[in-house]
């Protein structure tokens, strides 16, 4: 994939692949590629969530610093 995959796109594709697994619609020939793509999508989602968590913590720390400065 050349362009950055957004979390929502990755998660939606992941849900579609999981649904094919649940229905038993994956042939043995397709299975390795589907599993590899599933792993890629999980890595993308995990990375996006970690980055978002870091961003939220940074913003909250900045806001806490602003609140402390205002009170002083």
N, C-alpha and C positions, 0 to 999 in steps of 0.2 A: 504494500500500500504506500503510495508516494505522498499523499496528503495526510495531514494529521486527522486521526479519527476522533471524533467527539465522544464523550462518555455515553451520551444517550444513544448514539448510533451503534457503538460497540455493545452496549447492554441489550439493545433490541435485537441485534444479530445473534448475540449469545442466547437470548430467549428462543429465537427461531431454531437454532441448532439443537438446543436442549429438547425442544418440542419434537424434533425429528427423531432424537434418541428415544424419547418416551413412547412415541408411536411405533418405534421399530422400523422406521423408514430408511435406515442407513444400511447400505450393503457393506459387506466385508471389504470390498475394494475401495469404498469411499471412507471407511472408518479412520484410517490413519490421517488423512487430510482433514477430516472433520475434527478429530481430536487435536491436531496441531493448531487449527484455526481457533478452537475453543481456548486453548492455552494462550494464544496471542491475545485474544479478546479479554481474558481474565487479567493478563498482565497490563493491558491498556486501562481497564477499569480500576485496577488496584493502584496504578500510578496516578491516575486522575484523582482518585479519592485521597491519596496521600498528599498530593500537591494542594488540593483544596483544603485539607485539614491544616496543613502548614500555613496557608494563606489566612485562614480564619484565625488561627492562634496569633499570627503576627499582627493582624488588624486589631484583635482584642487587646493585645499588649500595648499597641499604639494608643488605643482609646483609653486604656487604664492609665497610661502615662499622661495623657491630656487631662484626664480627670484629676490626677494627683497634682498636676501643675496648677489647675484652676483652684483647688482647695488651698494650696500653700499660700 
